[in-house]
Amino acid sequence: MEPKNIFVRLATLGPVGYLPAPGTMATLVTIPLVLLLYYLRLSFEFHAFFVIFILFVGSKIIGKALEHFKLRDPSEIVFDELIGCFITFCCVPVSWISLFIGFFAFRFFDIFKPFGIKKCEHLYGSLGVVADDVIAGILANLVVRVFLYYLV
Protein backbone atom coordinates (compact mmCIF):
# COMPACT_ATOMS: atom_id res chain seq x y z
CA MET A 1 0.00 0.00 0.00
CA GLU A 2 1.23 3.46 -0.85
CA PRO A 3 2.33 5.35 2.32
CA LYS A 4 0.18 8.37 1.47
CA ASN A 5 -2.91 6.18 1.55
CA ILE A 6 -1.98 4.93 5.02
CA PHE A 7 -1.81 8.51 6.31
CA VAL A 8 -5.15 9.37 4.68
CA ARG A 9 -6.76 6.30 6.25
CA LEU A 10 -5.36 7.18 9.66
CA ALA A 11 -6.30 10.86 9.39
CA THR A 12 -9.87 9.98 8.35
CA LEU A 13 -10.09 7.23 10.97
CA GLY A 14 -10.86 4.82 8.17
CA PRO A 15 -14.44 5.28 7.02
CA VAL A 16 -15.42 7.68 9.83
CA GLY A 17 -14.27 10.79 7.95
CA TYR A 18 -16.61 9.95 5.09
CA LEU A 19 -19.77 9.59 7.22
CA PRO A 20 -22.37 12.35 7.59
CA ALA A 21 -21.31 14.80 10.34
CA PRO A 22 -17.78 13.36 10.35
CA GLY A 23 -16.52 15.47 13.27
CA THR A 24 -19.37 14.36 15.51
CA MET A 25 -18.95 10.75 14.40
CA ALA A 26 -15.21 10.88 15.15
CA THR A 27 -15.94 12.25 18.61
CA LEU A 28 -18.44 9.44 19.22
CA VAL A 29 -15.91 6.85 18.05
CA THR A 30 -13.33 8.30 20.45
CA ILE A 31 -15.54 7.97 23.55
CA PRO A 32 -14.90 4.19 23.96
CA LEU A 33 -11.16 4.91 23.77
CA VAL A 34 -11.56 7.57 26.47
CA LEU A 35 -13.38 5.00 28.62
CA LEU A 36 -10.63 2.44 28.03
CA LEU A 37 -7.93 4.90 29.09
CA TYR A 38 -9.92 5.82 32.20
CA TYR A 39 -10.52 2.21 33.24
CA LEU A 40 -6.84 1.39 32.78
CA ARG A 41 -6.33 3.72 35.79
CA LEU A 42 -3.38 5.50 34.24
CA SER A 43 -1.48 8.01 36.33
CA PHE A 44 -1.97 11.73 35.76
CA GLU A 45 1.50 11.95 34.26
CA PHE A 46 0.97 9.04 31.85
CA HIS A 47 -2.44 10.34 30.78
CA ALA A 48 -0.99 13.80 30.08
CA PHE A 49 1.97 12.26 28.23
CA PHE A 50 -0.38 10.12 26.15
CA VAL A 51 -2.41 13.16 25.08
CA ILE A 52 0.74 15.10 24.15
CA PHE A 53 2.04 12.07 22.23
CA ILE A 54 -1.25 11.72 20.32
CA LEU A 55 -1.15 15.46 19.57
CA PHE A 56 2.32 15.29 18.01
CA VAL A 57 1.84 12.00 16.18
CA GLY A 58 -1.60 13.10 14.99
CA SER A 59 -0.21 16.37 13.69
CA LYS A 60 2.35 14.46 11.62
CA ILE A 61 -0.32 12.08 10.29
CA ILE A 62 -2.59 14.99 9.37
CA GLY A 63 0.29 16.84 7.72
CA LYS A 64 1.05 13.85 5.50
CA ALA A 65 -2.66 13.32 4.72
CA LEU A 66 -3.08 16.98 3.72
CA GLU A 67 -0.74 16.34 0.78
CA HIS A 68 -3.51 14.18 -0.69
CA PHE A 69 -6.31 16.75 -0.27
CA LYS A 70 -6.69 20.08 -2.06
CA LEU A 71 -8.37 21.89 0.87
CA ARG A 72 -6.76 23.53 3.92
CA ASP A 73 -8.97 21.64 6.39
CA PRO A 74 -10.95 18.92 4.62
CA SER A 75 -13.93 17.63 6.61
CA GLU A 76 -12.79 14.06 5.93
CA ILE A 77 -9.76 14.51 8.18
CA VAL A 78 -11.10 13.80 11.65
CA PHE A 79 -8.00 12.76 13.61
CA ASP A 80 -8.05 16.32 14.98
CA GLU A 81 -11.42 15.57 16.62
CA LEU A 82 -9.87 12.50 18.25
CA ILE A 83 -7.10 14.73 19.62
CA GLY A 84 -9.58 17.33 20.87
CA CYS A 85 -11.73 14.68 22.51
CA PHE A 86 -8.74 13.19 24.33
CA ILE A 87 -7.85 16.69 25.55
CA THR A 88 -11.44 17.22 26.71
CA PHE A 89 -11.22 14.20 29.01
CA CYS A 90 -7.55 14.46 29.94
CA CYS A 91 -7.14 13.84 33.68
CA VAL A 92 -10.88 14.24 34.30
CA PRO A 93 -12.89 11.68 36.26
CA VAL A 94 -14.99 9.86 33.69
CA SER A 95 -18.66 9.23 34.39
CA TRP A 96 -21.81 9.31 32.30
CA ILE A 97 -22.30 12.94 33.37
CA SER A 98 -18.75 13.99 32.44
CA LEU A 99 -18.98 12.11 29.11
CA PHE A 100 -22.26 13.83 28.28
CA ILE A 101 -21.06 17.30 29.26
CA GLY A 102 -17.65 16.84 27.64
CA PHE A 103 -19.06 15.52 24.39
CA PHE A 104 -21.48 18.41 23.96
CA ALA A 105 -19.04 21.06 25.21
CA PHE A 106 -16.35 19.86 22.79
CA ARG A 107 -18.77 19.70 19.86
CA PHE A 108 -20.06 23.20 20.74
CA PHE A 109 -16.59 24.75 20.82
CA ASP A 110 -15.46 22.81 17.74
CA ILE A 111 -18.50 23.70 15.62
CA PHE A 112 -19.12 27.33 16.63
CA LYS A 113 -15.49 28.27 17.37
CA PRO A 114 -16.19 31.15 19.78
CA PHE A 115 -13.57 33.38 21.43
CA GLY A 116 -11.51 33.71 18.26
CA ILE A 117 -10.93 29.96 17.85
CA LYS A 118 -11.90 30.37 14.18
CA LYS A 119 -8.68 32.34 13.56
CA CYS A 120 -6.68 29.15 14.23
CA GLU A 121 -7.99 27.67 10.98
CA HIS A 122 -5.89 30.22 9.08
CA LEU A 123 -2.65 28.74 10.40
CA TYR A 124 -0.60 26.76 7.90
CA GLY A 125 -0.83 23.00 7.36
CA SER A 126 -1.60 20.56 10.12
CA LEU A 127 -1.27 23.33 12.72
CA GLY A 128 -4.32 25.02 11.20
CA VAL A 129 -6.25 21.74 11.24
CA VAL A 130 -5.34 20.78 14.80
CA ALA A 131 -5.14 24.11 16.70
CA ASP A 132 -8.87 24.84 16.82
CA ASP A 133 -9.58 21.33 18.14
CA VAL A 134 -6.86 21.65 20.78
CA ILE A 135 -8.37 24.92 22.02
CA ALA A 136 -11.91 23.48 21.83
CA GLY A 137 -10.68 20.49 23.86
CA ILE A 138 -9.05 22.70 26.49
CA LEU A 139 -12.20 24.80 26.85
CA ALA A 140 -14.40 21.70 27.01
CA ASN A 141 -12.06 20.22 29.64
CA LEU A 142 -12.53 23.36 31.74
CA VAL A 143 -16.32 23.18 31.29
CA VAL A 144 -16.34 19.54 32.45
CA ARG A 145 -14.21 20.40 35.48
CA VAL A 146 -16.48 23.31 36.45
CA PHE A 147 -19.62 21.20 36.06
CA LEU A 148 -18.15 18.33 38.07
CA TYR A 149 -16.98 20.70 40.79
CA TYR A 150 -20.45 22.19 41.23
CA LEU A 151 -22.42 18.96 40.64
CA VAL A 152 -20.40 16.63 42.85
C-alpha positions in Angstrom: 0.0 0.0 0.0 1.2 3.5 -0.9 2.3 5.3 2.3 0.2 8.4 1.5 -2.9 6.2 1.6 -2.0 4.9 5.0 -1.8 8.5 6.3 -5.2 9.4 4.7 -6.8 6.3 6.2 -5.4 7.2 9.7 -6.3 10.9 9.4 -9.9 10.0 8.3 -10.1 7.2 11.0 -10.9 4.8 8.2 -14.4 5.3 7.0 -15.4 7.7 9.8 -14.3 10.8 7.9 -16.6 10.0 5.1 -19.8 9.6 7.2 -22.4 12.3 7.6 -21.3 14.8 10.3 -17.8 13.4 10.4 -16.5 15.5 13.3 -19.4 14.4 15.5 -18.9 10.8 14.4 -15.2 10.9 15.2 -15.9 12.3 18.6 -18.4 9.4 19.2 -15.9 6.8 18.1 -13.3 8.3 20.4 -15.5 8.0 23.6 -14.9 4.2 24.0 -11.2 4.9 23.8 -11.6 7.6 26.5 -13.4 5.0 28.6 -10.6 2.4 28.0 -7.9 4.9 29.1 -9.9 5.8 32.2 -10.5 2.2 33.2 -6.8 1.4 32.8 -6.3 3.7 35.8 -3.4 5.5 34.2 -1.5 8.0 36.3 -2.0 11.7 35.8 1.5 12.0 34.3 1.0 9.0 31.9 -2.4 10.3 30.8 -1.0 13.8 30.1 2.0 12.3 28.2 -0.4 10.1 26.1 -2.4 13.2 25.1 0.7 15.1 24.2 2.0 12.1 22.2 -1.3 11.7 20.3 -1.2 15.5 19.6 2.3 15.3 18.0 1.8 12.0 16.2 -1.6 13.1 15.0 -0.2 16.4 13.7 2.3 14.5 11.6 -0.3 12.1 10.3 -2.6 15.0 9.4 0.3 16.8 7.7 1.1 13.9 5.5 -2.7 13.3 4.7 -3.1 17.0 3.7 -0.7 16.3 0.8 -3.5 14.2 -0.7 -6.3 16.7 -0.3 -6.7 20.1 -2.1 -8.4 21.9 0.9 -6.8 23.5 3.9 -9.0 21.6 6.4 -11.0 18.9 4.6 -13.9 17.6 6.6 -12.8 14.1 5.9 -9.8 14.5 8.2 -11.1 13.8 11.7 -8.0 12.8 13.6 -8.1 16.3 15.0 -11.4 15.6 16.6 -9.9 12.5 18.3 -7.1 14.7 19.6 -9.6 17.3 20.9 -11.7 14.7 22.5 -8.7 13.2 24.3 -7.8 16.7 25.6 -11.4 17.2 26.7 -11.2 14.2 29.0 -7.5 14.5 29.9 -7.1 13.8 33.7 -10.9 14.2 34.3 -12.9 11.7 36.3 -15.0 9.9 33.7 -18.7 9.2 34.4 -21.8 9.3 32.3 -22.3 12.9 33.4 -18.8 14.0 32.4 -19.0 12.1 29.1 -22.3 13.8 28.3 -21.1 17.3 29.3 -17.6 16.8 27.6 -19.1 15.5 24.4 -21.5 18.4 24.0 -19.0 21.1 25.2 -16.4 19.9 22.8 -18.8 19.7 19.9 -20.1 23.2 20.7 -16.6 24.8 20.8 -15.5 22.8 17.7 -18.5 23.7 15.6 -19.1 27.3 16.6 -15.5 28.3 17.4 -16.2 31.2 19.8 -13.6 33.4 21.4 -11.5 33.7 18.3 -10.9 30.0 17.9 -11.9 30.4 14.2 -8.7 32.3 13.6 -6.7 29.2 14.2 -8.0 27.7 11.0 -5.9 30.2 9.1 -2.7 28.7 10.4 -0.6 26.8 7.9 -0.8 23.0 7.4 -1.6 20.6 10.1 -1.3 23.3 12.7 -4.3 25.0 11.2 -6.2 21.7 11.2 -5.3 20.8 14.8 -5.1 24.1 16.7 -8.9 24.8 16.8 -9.6 21.3 18.1 -6.9 21.6 20.8 -8.4 24.9 22.0 -11.9 23.5 21.8 -10.7 20.5 23.9 -9.1 22.7 26.5 -12.2 24.8 26.9 -14.4 21.7 27.0 -12.1 20.2 29.6 -12.5 23.4 31.7 -16.3 23.2 31.3 -16.3 19.5 32.4 -14.2 20.4 35.5 -16.5 23.3 36.4 -19.6 21.2 36.1 -18.1 18.3 38.1 -17.0 20.7 40.8 -20.4 22.2 41.2 -22.4 19.0 40.6 -20.4 16.6 42.9 
